[in-house]
Amino acid sequence: MQNRAFDNPKIEFVFNKTVERIYGHEKIVGVRPHGTLDGSETNLDLEGRFIAIRIDPRTHLVHGKLDFNPEGTTAVQGRSSRTSVPGVFAAGDVPNPTYRQAGTAAGSGTL
Ligand SMILES: Cc1cc2nc3c(=O)[nH]c(=O)nc-3n(C[C@H](O)[C@H](O)[C@H](O)COP(=O)(O)OP(=O)(O)OC[C@H]3O[C@@H](n4cnc5c(N)ncnc54)[C@H](O)[C@@H]3O)c2cc1C
């Protein structure tokens, strides 16, 4: 996915910046990125903004208690939601290495 984005000429990557301000009244017109390495302050004109966060399921609660897969998901038996501890089940994003979506999360709760 990252390589596809790099190859897309319509996408410009801006690294080492945090968004300090969002400008606009009823409609966004720009943001003010702050350079985390050089302290630079610039304005970037925009017509829209999407906020994306990492997909990082909160599994720390069960670290050391359940078995995990190498990619960091809770290990379940086959296609079930049974974990390595009898009576403890994993459903939703935490056992899913691939499709972390609302539909698959809800569906896994039925297994
Ligand atoms: C920005 C974003 C956009 C997305 N857009 C889509 C989309 O368009 N379509 C789609 O299908 N999916 C989308 N998803 C994915 C979807 O939201 C998840 O796959 C789904 O919510 C996973 O469900 P879940 O029940 O496993 O986890 P969650 O919905 O994250 O529920 C986990 C719950 O556990 C709670 N919790 C965590 N730790 C504790 C604790 N220690 N004690 C008590 N409670 C705790 C959390 O507060 C949370 O309410 C998006 C996800 C993100 C982040």
PDBQT file of the ligand as one rigid body, heavy atoms in Angstrom, charges set to zero:
ROOT
HETATM    1  C1  LIG A 201      -9.882   6.087  11.780  1.00  0.00    +0.000 C 
HETATM    2  C2  LIG A 201     -10.560   4.741  11.555  1.00  0.00    +0.000 A 
HETATM    3  C3  LIG A 201     -11.484   4.615  10.546  1.00  0.00    +0.000 A 
HETATM    4  C4  LIG A 201     -12.099   3.383  10.325  1.00  0.00    +0.000 A 
HETATM    5  N1  LIG A 201     -13.000   3.292   9.307  1.00  0.00    +0.000 NA
HETATM    6  C5  LIG A 201     -13.632   2.130   9.103  1.00  0.00    +0.000 A 
HETATM    7  C6  LIG A 201     -14.606   2.021   8.084  1.00  0.00    +0.000 A 
HETATM    8  O1  LIG A 201     -14.904   2.981   7.374  1.00  0.00    +0.000 OA
HETATM    9  N2  LIG A 201     -15.213   0.824   7.912  1.00  0.00    +0.000 N 
HETATM   10  C7  LIG A 201     -14.926  -0.266   8.685  1.00  0.00    +0.000 A 
HETATM   11  O2  LIG A 201     -15.530  -1.333   8.500  1.00  0.00    +0.000 OA
HETATM   12  N3  LIG A 201     -14.017  -0.196   9.660  1.00  0.00    +0.000 NA
HETATM   13  C8  LIG A 201     -13.358   0.975   9.894  1.00  0.00    +0.000 A 
HETATM   14  N4  LIG A 201     -12.423   1.066  10.876  1.00  0.00    +0.000 N 
HETATM   15  C9  LIG A 201     -12.072  -0.140  11.636  1.00  0.00    +0.000 C 
HETATM   16  C10 LIG A 201     -13.100  -0.424  12.735  1.00  0.00    +0.000 C 
HETATM   17  O3  LIG A 201     -13.300   0.752  13.517  1.00  0.00    +0.000 OA
HETATM   18  C11 LIG A 201     -12.531  -1.532  13.628  1.00  0.00    +0.000 C 
HETATM   19  O4  LIG A 201     -12.195  -2.659  12.815  1.00  0.00    +0.000 OA
HETATM   20  C12 LIG A 201     -13.535  -1.979  14.664  1.00  0.00    +0.000 C 
HETATM   21  O5  LIG A 201     -13.973  -0.880  15.438  1.00  0.00    +0.000 OA
HETATM   22  C13 LIG A 201     -12.883  -3.014  15.582  1.00  0.00    +0.000 C 
HETATM   23  O6  LIG A 201     -13.823  -3.388  16.544  1.00  0.00    +0.000 OA
HETATM   24  P1  LIG A 201     -13.354  -3.949  17.924  1.00  0.00    +0.000 P 
HETATM   25  O7  LIG A 201     -14.594  -4.253  18.695  1.00  0.00    +0.000 OA
HETATM   26  O8  LIG A 201     -12.352  -5.040  17.729  1.00  0.00    +0.000 OA
HETATM   27  O9  LIG A 201     -12.520  -2.761  18.614  1.00  0.00    +0.000 OA
HETATM   28  P2  LIG A 201     -12.999  -1.302  19.030  1.00  0.00    +0.000 P 
HETATM   29  O10 LIG A 201     -14.170  -0.845  18.231  1.00  0.00    +0.000 OA
HETATM   30  O11 LIG A 201     -11.748  -0.478  19.004  1.00  0.00    +0.000 OA
HETATM   31  O12 LIG A 201     -13.481  -1.494  20.522  1.00  0.00    +0.000 OA
HETATM   32  C14 LIG A 201     -12.587  -1.757  21.566  1.00  0.00    +0.000 C 
HETATM   33  C15 LIG A 201     -13.173  -1.104  22.808  1.00  0.00    +0.000 C 
HETATM   34  O13 LIG A 201     -12.436  -1.531  23.950  1.00  0.00    +0.000 OA
HETATM   35  C16 LIG A 201     -12.254  -0.418  24.781  1.00  0.00    +0.000 C 
HETATM   36  N5  LIG A 201     -11.101  -0.697  25.650  1.00  0.00    +0.000 N 
HETATM   37  C17 LIG A 201      -9.791  -0.734  25.327  1.00  0.00    +0.000 A 
HETATM   38  N6  LIG A 201      -9.045  -1.033  26.396  1.00  0.00    +0.000 NA
HETATM   39  C18 LIG A 201      -9.904  -1.205  27.413  1.00  0.00    +0.000 A 
HETATM   40  C19 LIG A 201      -9.740  -1.521  28.789  1.00  0.00    +0.000 A 
HETATM   41  N7  LIG A 201      -8.533  -1.744  29.303  1.00  0.00    +0.000 N 
HETATM   42  N8  LIG A 201     -10.839  -1.600  29.557  1.00  0.00    +0.000 NA
HETATM   43  C20 LIG A 201     -12.076  -1.389  29.034  1.00  0.00    +0.000 A 
HETATM   44  N9  LIG A 201     -12.301  -1.080  27.747  1.00  0.00    +0.000 NA
HETATM   45  C21 LIG A 201     -11.213  -0.979  26.946  1.00  0.00    +0.000 A 
HETATM   46  C22 LIG A 201     -12.050   0.757  23.846  1.00  0.00    +0.000 C 
HETATM   47  O14 LIG A 201     -12.317   1.976  24.490  1.00  0.00    +0.000 OA
HETATM   48  C23 LIG A 201     -13.083   0.421  22.766  1.00  0.00    +0.000 C 
HETATM   49  O15 LIG A 201     -14.337   0.979  23.038  1.00  0.00    +0.000 OA
HETATM   50  C24 LIG A 201     -11.790   2.274  11.137  1.00  0.00    +0.000 A 
HETATM   51  C25 LIG A 201     -10.868   2.418  12.175  1.00  0.00    +0.000 A 
HETATM   52  C26 LIG A 201     -10.248   3.624  12.385  1.00  0.00    +0.000 A 
HETATM   53  C27 LIG A 201      -9.268   3.770  13.531  1.00  0.00    +0.000 C 
ENDROOT
TORSDOF 0
